[in-house]
């Protein structure tokens, strides 16, 4: 298979404005989340690892990294090369006549080839190294075309759906680490996205700020400790991530209308000692 050219992009904050290619482009993400938009059709799809995208010649499209870091390989193929893969009229139609921009799930073989390419490109300098990468790119492109000719396209996956899943992961992380000092820098580093995107996405999906959700979770956990343990107010404050008991008291009163000790007295039912 003849590859016109190929490129690997690992740019932080990757963004490519609307443009067209004379050749087919096969985009294979390695890391991060990339949104690719078909400007003519007016829809976008989110592309993550274990997937790939084929953009036909002349398709006006743009792409942007949703995560702060990303890495992907782009392989360009002439139409004649793509046509050679088709075994029958149906496959030819899928690849050529009926070829809107589309995404597919990668195969295990494609995953192994991408891993081999990653290892091969580290320190590649000689002409022999370059030729080996070129041949591997041909194998990658052939595997993608073979998949696209025989399997249905993925349903368009919006970044909103991925964003909702990420917000659920963030919420679970907050809930499981209430005793730790948590701030936006810690979260951005853990989820490998920018602080700006992190805060914007969380508000957009959940309708509240991360700080507000964190405080709600901490006070909720504190109420459980107050109601079901004999831990002191100071112990509870530290257990839910407050370094200052007075600050804990202020936040607790703001959410419940009563101080921690007063709230505990108001609760009915037996107090049970639980191990910590």
N, C-alpha and C positions, 0 to 999 in steps of 0.2 A: 504494500500500500504506500502511495506517495503522499508524504506530508509536506504541504506548502511551507509551513513554518510552525513553530510552537514557542510558547513563552510561559514562564512561571512568575507569578506575582505574589509577593508577600508584603505588600505595602500596608503600613498602618494607616487607618482612615481611608481605605481605598474608595475611590469614586471615579466613575467613567461616564461622562455626559453622553447624550444620545448620539449614535453613530451607526454606520452600516459597514458590512464587510463584503468583499467580492467573492469570498469563499465561505464554505460552511465552517462554523466555529463550534468545537466541542469544548465545553467548560466543565472541568472536574474539580470541585472544591476539595481541599485537603484539611482545612481548619477554618472555623468561624462560620458565620451565617451571612450569605450574600443575597440581596434582593435584586432580581433582574426584571426589568420592565420592557414589555413590548409596547413601544410608543404608538404604533399604528393601531393595534387592537385595544390599547388602553387598559391592560391588566398587567399585574406583576406577580411573580412567583418567588418564594423563598427557597433558597438552595443551600443545603447543608451537606456534610460529609456522608458518604455512602449513597450519593445521588450524582447525576450528571445532567447537563443541559445541552441541547443542540439548537443552534441559531442558524437558520438557512440564509443564503446570500441575499443581500438587499433588505433584510429585516432591520428596521430602525429600532434600536434598543439601547438601554442604559443600564448601568449596574452600580451598586453601592454596597459597601460592607456595613451590615447592621451592628456587628460586634467590633470592638476596637481593633482586634487583630484578626487577620484572615490570611489564607494562602490558597491559591488555586492554580491549576494548569489550564492553559488555553491552547488547543491544537486546531490548525486551520487546514482544510481539505478542499481540493477542487471538486466541482460537481461530477466530473467524469470518474474521479476516484470513488465518490459516494455511490454512483450508479453501478459501479462494478461489484459492489457488495450485494446488491439485490439479486435474489435467486429466481424470482418470478414477478409477474405483473403486480401482485398485491404488495409485495415488499417494495417494488419500485415506486408505487403510488405513495406508500407510507413515507419513504425517504425523500421523494422528489416532488411528485405532483401535489400531494397532500402534506406539505411540510411546513406547518406553522411552528413557531418556537415551542419546544416541549421538553419536559424533564422525565427522567426514568430512574428507577432504583438500580444502583450499581450491583454487579455480581461479586461473588467472592474472588473470582479471577481478577476483576478490575481492581479490587482492593489490594491484592498481592502485587499487581503490576505497579500500582501507585507507591506502595512501600518500597519496591525495588528501585523505582525512579528516584525516590527521596534519597536512598542510600547512594545511588549512582551519581547524583548531582553534587554530593558533598565533595568539594575539592576537585571537581572535574575541570581539567585545564587543557589536556592534550587533544589533538584532532581525533584520536581514537576514542577518547572519552565522549566527545561531542557526537561522534557517529553512533556510539552505543546508545546514547540518550535519544537520538533521532529515531533509531530503530525501535526502541522501547515505546516512543510516542506513537509510532505506526501501529504497534500492537494495542496500545491503549485506545486509539481511534477505532481500530477494527472491532475491538470488543464492544465499544459503545454503539457503533453502527449495527452490529449483529443483535444487540439487545433491543435497540430501537426498532429494528425491522421485524422483531418477533414478539414483542411484549407491548401491552397498552401503555400509553402515557400515564404519568401520575396525575391525580387531580391537583389543580392549582392550589398550592399551599401558601397562604398569605403570611406575612410577617406578624400579623395580629395574632394568628393562631400560635406561632412560635413564641410571641411575646407573652401570651397568656400562660403557656407552659413554663416559661422562664420565671414569671411572677410567682407561680405555684412553688417552684424550686426555691426561690428567695424566701418565701413565707416559711417553708419547711426548714430552711437553714436558720432563720431567725428563731423559730420556735425551739429548735434543738440546741441553740447556743445562747440562751438568755443570760447565762452566768458570765459570759465573756464580754469584754469591751467591744462593742460593735459600732462602726461608723461607716460612712459611705466609701472611704478608701479601702477598708477591709472587704466590704462587699464587692466593690468594683474589681479588686484584685482577685478575689475568690472566683467570681463568675467571668472574669476576663473581658469586661466591657467598661466603657468609660463612665465616670461619675454622672456626666450629663445625660447619657443615654439611659443609664440605670434609673435615675430619678424621674426622667420624663416618661419612660415606659411604665414604671410602677404606678405613677399617678394616672396615666392614661388607661391602664387596665383595671386597677383596683379602685380608683377614685379617691385615694388618700396618699399621703406621703409615707415614705419608708419609716421616718421617725415616729409618725403617728401610729403606724401599725406596730412598731416595736414597743412603744410605750403601752399600747393596749394589751399586747401579749404579756409584757412584764407584769402589769397590774393584775391581769387575769391569773397568771401563775402565782402571784403573791396572795391572791384571795384564796386559792386552793390550799396554800401552806397555812394561812391564817385559820382557815376553817377546819383543817384536818390534821394539823400537827401542833406540837407544843414549842415549836421554834420561836425564838424571840424575834421582835420586830427588826432588830439589827441583823440577825442571822438571815432573815427572809430578804431584807434589802440587798445584802451581798449576794444571796443565792439567785436573785433575779437581775443582777447586773447593775445595781445602784451602788456607787462608791460612797455616797453621802446619805445617811439615814434621814436627814432633814429634807433632802431633795426627794427621796422616796416618799416621805410623808406628804409633801406638797403635791406630788403627782398623783398619789393615791386619793387624797382628798378631792383633787380636781375632777377625778373620774367617778368617784363614788359618793362624794358629799360628806364623807366622814374620814377621820384619821384611821390608820391601821388598827390601833388598839381598840378604839371605839367600835369600828366595824366588826372586829372579832367578838366583842361583847354582845353585839346585836344578833349574832348568829345563834340559832338554836340547834339542838342535837348534840350527841356525845362527841367529845374530842378524842380522836384516835391517834395514838403515837405511831408514826411510820418511820422506818429506818431510812437513813440517808447515807 
